[in-house]
Amino acid sequence: MAETFDLHSDFAKLDLVEDWDLCRVLLMEDSYYPWLVLVPRRDGLRDFHDLEGADLQGATAEIVKASKVLVNCFRPDKMNVAALGNQTPQLHIHVIARFQTDPAWPGPIWGKIPARPYDPVEREDLLVRLRGAIVEMENAEG
């Protein structure tokens, strides 16, 4: 089956980490939190319950994979996973590493403080680190 997919313009400014079997994995532009956004590469999805069958299973597996990548890279105190979509209607899942020292702890990150963009060198280093952690994890799994 041919894949049709248009990425919402709100996500166009985010850096691509990788394309996985189902989701495009993006780096959220907020250096306060190690934060990935998973966007299933299917048009017309708005809410998590719109996923069915193999896509639902694939999204769940990729949320777990993203969580493990962030845990392996950062050793957070807690992982947060959310699919809100109140501002951007395209289905996307936030996978966020949280620390007791982060500026929003222990509350939700939304609306606490304005996002802090990455320094370009810091962003590139983080992308290399995340991609390396993905390869390492995939190699360890088989």
C-alpha positions as CSV (number, residue, x, y, z in Angstrom):
1,M,0.0,0.0,0.0
2,A,1.4,3.4,-0.9
3,E,2.0,5.7,2.0
4,T,0.3,9.2,1.9
5,F,1.5,11.6,4.5
6,D,1.5,15.4,4.9
7,L,3.3,16.7,7.9
8,H,1.4,19.5,9.6
9,S,3.2,22.9,9.2
10,D,3.6,23.2,13.0
11,F,6.1,20.3,12.8
12,A,8.0,21.6,9.7
13,K,10.5,23.6,11.9
14,L,11.4,20.6,14.1
15,D,14.5,18.5,13.4
16,L,14.1,15.0,12.1
17,V,15.6,12.4,14.3
18,E,14.6,9.4,12.2
19,D,11.7,7.8,10.3
20,W,10.6,4.6,12.0
21,D,8.3,2.0,10.6
22,L,5.2,4.1,11.5
23,C,6.2,7.4,13.0
24,R,8.4,10.3,12.0
25,V,10.5,11.0,15.1
26,L,11.1,14.7,15.6
27,L,13.1,16.7,18.2
28,M,11.0,19.3,20.1
29,E,12.6,22.7,20.1
30,D,12.8,23.1,23.9
31,S,16.2,22.6,25.5
32,Y,14.7,22.4,29.0
33,Y,13.5,18.9,28.4
34,P,14.7,16.0,26.2
35,W,11.6,15.7,24.2
36,L,10.6,13.7,21.1
37,V,7.5,14.0,19.0
38,L,6.2,10.9,17.2
39,V,4.0,11.6,14.2
40,P,2.4,8.6,12.6
41,R,2.9,8.8,8.8
42,R,-0.8,8.5,8.0
43,D,-3.0,11.2,6.8
44,G,-6.3,12.0,8.5
45,L,-5.4,10.9,12.1
46,R,-6.4,13.3,14.8
47,D,-6.6,11.2,18.0
48,F,-4.9,8.1,19.3
49,H,-8.0,6.0,19.0
50,D,-8.0,6.7,15.2
51,L,-5.1,4.2,15.0
52,E,-6.2,0.6,14.3
53,G,-4.7,-2.8,14.1
54,A,-1.1,-3.0,13.1
55,D,-0.8,0.8,13.3
56,L,-2.0,0.9,16.9
57,Q,0.4,-1.8,17.8
58,G,3.2,-0.1,15.9
59,A,2.6,3.3,17.6
60,T,2.6,1.7,21.0
61,A,5.9,-0.1,20.3
62,E,7.4,3.1,19.0
63,I,6.4,5.0,22.1
64,V,8.1,2.4,24.1
65,K,11.2,2.6,21.9
66,A,11.3,6.4,22.1
67,S,11.0,6.2,25.9
68,K,13.8,3.7,26.1
69,V,16.1,5.9,23.9
70,L,15.5,8.9,26.2
71,V,16.0,6.8,29.3
72,N,19.3,5.3,27.9
73,C,20.5,8.8,26.9
74,F,19.5,10.8,29.9
75,R,18.5,8.6,32.9
76,P,15.4,10.8,33.8
77,D,13.5,10.6,37.0
78,K,10.2,10.0,35.1
79,M,9.0,9.6,31.5
80,N,5.9,11.5,30.3
81,V,3.9,10.4,27.3
82,A,1.0,12.5,26.0
83,A,-1.2,12.9,22.9
84,L,-3.0,16.2,23.4
85,G,-3.4,17.8,20.0
86,N,-5.4,20.8,21.2
87,Q,-3.3,23.2,19.2
88,T,-2.0,21.0,16.3
89,P,-4.8,18.7,15.1
90,Q,-2.5,16.1,13.4
91,L,-2.0,13.0,15.7
92,H,1.3,13.3,17.5
93,I,2.7,11.8,20.6
94,H,5.0,13.6,23.0
95,V,7.6,11.5,24.7
96,I,9.4,13.7,27.4
97,A,12.2,12.9,29.8
98,R,11.5,14.6,33.1
99,F,13.8,15.5,36.0
100,Q,13.2,16.6,39.5
101,T,15.4,19.6,38.6
102,D,13.5,20.7,35.5
103,P,11.7,24.0,35.6
104,A,8.2,22.5,35.6
105,W,8.7,19.6,38.0
106,P,6.5,18.1,39.3
107,G,3.7,19.7,37.2
108,P,3.0,19.4,33.5
109,I,5.4,21.2,31.2
110,W,2.8,23.0,29.1
111,G,2.4,26.7,30.0
112,K,5.0,26.7,32.8
113,I,7.7,28.8,31.1
114,P,8.5,29.7,27.4
115,A,10.4,27.1,25.5
116,R,14.2,27.7,25.3
117,P,15.6,27.0,21.8
118,Y,18.6,24.8,21.4
119,D,22.0,26.4,20.6
120,P,22.8,25.1,17.1
121,V,25.9,23.1,18.2
122,E,23.9,21.7,21.2
123,R,21.1,20.7,18.8
124,E,23.4,18.9,16.4
125,D,25.2,17.1,19.3
126,L,21.9,16.0,20.7
127,L,20.7,14.7,17.3
128,V,23.9,12.7,16.9
129,R,23.5,11.3,20.5
130,L,19.9,10.3,19.9
131,R,20.6,8.7,16.6
132,G,23.5,6.8,18.1
133,A,21.4,5.6,21.0
134,I,18.8,4.3,18.5
135,V,21.4,2.4,16.5
136,E,22.8,1.0,19.8
137,M,19.4,-0.1,21.0
138,E,18.5,-1.7,17.6
139,N,21.8,-3.6,17.5
140,A,21.3,-4.9,21.1
141,E,17.8,-6.1,20.2
142,G,19.0,-8.1,17.3
